[in-house]
């Protein structure tokens, strides 16, 4: 217990989330990081403007990951 109390508040919060997930039957909720939220907002805005990746760009990404 003492070790957990000495952790930063963010780490204590994460421990509490994990323990609560383990104690319930509910599916865990993923919380987006600020970077992920910004990326999602950018993607949605591009979609609203009709800006999508070209077929060539998609093929390049697939090739980069061996797909």
Buried (B, 14 or more C-beta within 10 A) or exposed (E): EEEEEEEEEEEEEEEEEEEEEEEEEEEEEEEEEEEEEEEEEEEEEEEEEEEEEEEEEEEEEEEEEEE
